[in-house]
Amino acid sequence: MVQRIIPEFLAFLLGSGTESRFNASMKLIRLTACFLVVCLSSLQGSPLDPKGDAKITKNEAEHIALKRFPGARVTSAKLETVQGKLVWSLQIAEEGAKTARQVAVNAVTGRIAPPAEEKP
């Protein structure tokens, strides 16, 4: 089906070989419109993609966390929604510590979120 539609669509866009000045202008308009549709559709983010609202990059979030915990290293980073807020969830391994620390950096403001209280 697609194999039949694509050649027909291209034939519609390009028109015939012998054409008037008007038809040539229409062909140019059609090609320009198709080009704009393709370009503009690639600029829009998916509404299901939370990364569209993040102003802080992964690298920036790591730097923010490492300023608070000098000498530590980031072992993992993930962008997620926690309690309705978009945050970078980072695992920080501090020197000499046996366990990694969980740090949440707000992906919009860049502030380190306070640790979430665990419920029993």
N, C-alpha and C positions, 0 to 999 in steps of 0.2 A: 504494500500500500504506500509506504513512505517512498519507495523507489519510483513510484509513478507520480507522486505529488511534487517532489522536488523538481524534476524536469519541467513539469507544467508551471510551477511557480516561477522558475527561472525564465521560461518562455514568456510568461505574463510580464515579468519585470523588464526583460530586454526588448521585447517586441520583435517585429520583423526587421529584416535587413534594409528594405526600402521604406523609408519613412519621411514624413514631412518635418518641417522645422518644429511644428507644434508637438508631434509625436516624440521627437528627440527631446524636447523640453520636459514632456511628461515622463519619459524614461529617466531623465536625470532627477526629477522630483521623487519618483518612486524609489530609486536607488538611495537617494539622500534620506528619505523617510525610513527605509529599512536599516540603513546604517545608524541613524539616531536611535531607533528602537533598540537595536542590539547594544549600543554603547550605554544608553541610559538604564537599561535593565540590569547591566552589570554593576552599576553604581549603587543600586538599592541593596540594603542588607535584608536578610530574612527576618521576619518578625519573631521567629522562634530562636534566633541567634542572639544570645545575651551580650555578645562581645560588641555589638553595635553601640551600646551605651557606655562602655568602659572608656575612661579618659586616661587611666593609668595603665601602662603596658606591664607585661610580666617582668621585664628587666627593671623598670622603675619600682615596682612593688618589692622586688628582691633587694634593691638598694635601700629602700625605706626601712625594711625589716633589719637589714644588716647594720644600719646606723644605730638602731636600738640595741642590737646584740653584737657588739664588735667581737671579732675573732671567730664568730660562728660561720657556718656555711649552709646554704639552701640545698636541701636534698630532693625536694619536689615542690612543684607549684601547679595549682589548678584554679581556673576561673569558675566560680560557682555562685549560686544564689543562696544566701543564708538569712533566714528571717526576713525575706523580702528585699534584701540588699545584695547588690552585686559585689563580691569580694574575691580577692586573690587569697586562696587558702595555701599557706606555705608551711612546709616542714623545715624547721631550723635545727641543725645539729650543733650544739655548743661544745666547745673544747672541754674534755673531761666529763661531760654528762653521759649518763648511761642511756637515756631516752631522748628522743627528739621532741622539740617544743612545737606546738601548733600556733601559728600566727596568722591572723586574718587582717589583710590590708584592704580597706574600702577602695574599690576599683574606680570610683567616681571622684572622691575627695582626696585619696591618698593617705588618709589617717589610719593608724593601727586601731582596729576594733578591740574593745575589751574582751577578755576571754568569756565565752559563753558559759553560763552556769549549768552544771550537769544536774539533771533531775534524777532522784533515786529510783 
